Amino acid sequence: MQPVKTSKAVAGWLRLLPLVFAIWAIGPAQAQDIPEPVGSVTGPARVLDADILMVGQNRVILWGVDAPERPQRCLLNGRDWGCWEAAKRALQSLAERGDITCTLLGEPDPFNRYYAICLAGDDDIGEELVAAGLAMAYSEQTPLYEAAQLDAITRGVGLWQEGAEFTEPWEYRRTNTPGGYR
């Protein structure tokens, strides 16, 4: 008997099953906050910012998370701390695990970037960044990562470590970025 071969498209959708299960598991009240998927992209990822990836020809912003902005100033025990650099390095480490699969959500923004939930293997990249304390749960979009943030706060990691001072990235953008865009 010959082994069954799956097409790349089928294999891609099979990789999304953990995400579908996660959306189902969080319940209808939270799942309704996630826009309708409009497609997916899989491949090597290049890190553009602490919460933005390039997968193939698609720039994707991680859905439900918000990492410090490049010019944003964070302090650790009263001294400058490269919180953006730390978050970008963490995202780079996740992107280097191999092909990334991103589920594109809703319509692109004015810069033709899609919001997306992205997986490195079976690991949700947004959840990993929030759990490491290097991005915040962006509750304005979804409560999906609030538990991971609570865990990071409890463990005192990343932005939540003792002596760390920062402004929420969305607040920083509201006062320092024209249009508030990432």
C-alpha positions in Angstrom: 0.0 0.0 0.0 1.3 3.4 -1.0 1.6 6.2 1.7 -1.0 8.9 1.4 0.5 12.2 0.2 -1.2 15.5 1.0 -1.1 18.6 -1.2 0.6 21.7 0.1 -2.8 23.4 0.5 -4.2 20.5 2.6 -1.0 20.4 4.7 -1.2 24.1 5.3 -4.8 23.9 6.5 -3.9 20.9 8.7 -1.3 23.1 10.4 -4.0 25.6 11.2 -6.0 23.0 13.2 -4.4 24.0 16.5 -5.4 27.6 15.9 -9.0 26.6 15.0 -9.1 24.5 18.2 -7.8 27.4 20.2 -10.4 29.8 18.8 -13.1 27.2 19.6 -11.7 26.6 23.1 -11.8 30.3 24.1 -15.5 30.3 23.6 -17.9 32.2 21.5 -17.8 35.4 23.5 -14.1 35.8 22.8 -14.0 34.2 19.4 -16.4 36.8 18.0 -13.7 39.4 18.6 -11.6 37.7 15.9 -12.3 38.9 12.4 -13.2 36.5 9.6 -10.1 34.7 8.2 -9.5 35.8 4.6 -6.7 33.4 3.9 -3.4 32.2 5.1 0.3 32.4 4.2 3.1 30.0 5.1 6.8 30.3 4.7 10.0 31.7 6.1 9.4 35.0 8.0 11.4 38.1 8.1 11.0 40.3 11.2 10.2 43.9 10.3 9.3 45.2 13.7 8.8 43.8 17.2 5.2 42.7 16.2 5.3 42.8 12.4 6.5 40.0 10.1 7.0 39.6 6.3 5.8 36.2 5.2 6.2 35.8 1.5 5.0 39.0 0.0 2.7 39.7 2.9 3.4 42.1 5.8 1.5 40.9 8.8 0.9 42.6 12.1 0.4 40.1 15.0 -3.3 40.2 16.0 -4.1 40.9 19.6 -0.6 41.9 20.7 1.2 45.1 20.9 5.0 45.3 21.4 7.0 48.5 22.3 7.7 50.8 19.4 11.3 51.4 18.1 11.7 54.9 19.4 9.9 54.2 22.6 11.8 54.6 25.8 11.7 52.0 28.5 13.5 52.1 31.8 14.9 49.4 34.0 15.9 50.5 37.5 16.0 54.1 36.3 18.3 53.3 33.3 17.4 53.1 29.6 16.4 49.6 28.6 16.1 48.5 25.0 12.6 47.0 25.3 11.9 47.3 21.6 15.2 45.5 20.8 14.4 42.7 23.3 10.9 42.2 21.8 12.3 42.2 18.2 15.0 39.6 19.2 12.4 37.4 20.8 10.2 37.6 17.6 13.3 36.9 15.5 14.0 33.8 17.6 10.4 32.6 17.1 10.6 33.3 13.3 13.8 31.3 13.0 12.1 28.0 14.1 11.1 27.3 10.5 8.2 28.1 8.3 5.6 30.4 9.9 1.9 30.0 9.2 -0.3 33.1 9.5 -4.1 33.2 9.3 -4.9 36.6 7.7 -7.8 38.4 9.4 -10.1 40.9 7.9 -9.1 43.6 5.4 -5.6 45.0 5.1 -4.8 48.4 6.8 -4.0 51.5 4.7 -0.4 50.3 4.3 -1.6 46.9 2.9 -0.7 45.0 6.0 -2.9 42.3 7.3 -3.5 41.5 11.0 -2.8 37.8 11.5 -2.5 35.0 14.1 0.8 33.3 13.3 2.1 30.0 14.4 5.7 28.7 14.6 5.1 25.0 14.5 2.2 24.6 17.0 3.2 27.7 19.0 1.2 30.9 18.7 3.8 33.6 18.2 1.6 36.4 19.8 1.0 34.3 22.9 4.7 33.5 23.2 5.7 37.2 23.0 3.0 38.1 25.6 3.9 35.2 27.9 7.6 36.4 27.8 6.5 39.8 28.8 7.9 41.4 25.6 4.5 42.4 24.1 1.2 43.3 25.7 -2.2 41.7 25.2 -4.0 44.2 23.0 -7.4 43.9 24.6 -8.8 46.6 22.4 -8.7 44.0 19.6 -9.3 40.8 21.6 -9.1 39.3 25.0 -7.3 36.2 23.5 -3.9 36.9 25.2 -5.0 38.3 28.6 -4.3 35.0 30.4 -0.7 35.0 29.0 -0.2 38.6 30.1 -1.5 37.8 33.6 1.0 34.9 33.7 3.9 37.2 32.6 2.9 39.8 35.3 2.7 37.1 37.9 6.2 35.8 37.0 7.6 39.3 36.7 9.2 38.9 33.2 10.0 41.3 30.4 8.1 44.5 30.7 6.7 43.3 34.0 10.0 42.7 35.7 10.8 44.6 38.9 12.1 48.0 38.2 10.7 48.2 34.6 8.9 51.4 33.5 7.2 51.8 30.2 4.2 53.3 28.4 1.7 51.0 26.8 2.6 50.9 23.1 -0.9 52.0 22.0 -0.6 55.0 24.3 2.9 55.8 23.0 1.6 55.8 19.4 -1.4 58.0 20.2 0.9 60.7 21.4 4.0 60.2 19.2 3.0 58.6 15.9 1.0 60.5 13.2 -2.3 58.6 12.8 -1.4 56.2 15.6 -0.3 53.5 13.1 2.2 50.8 13.9 
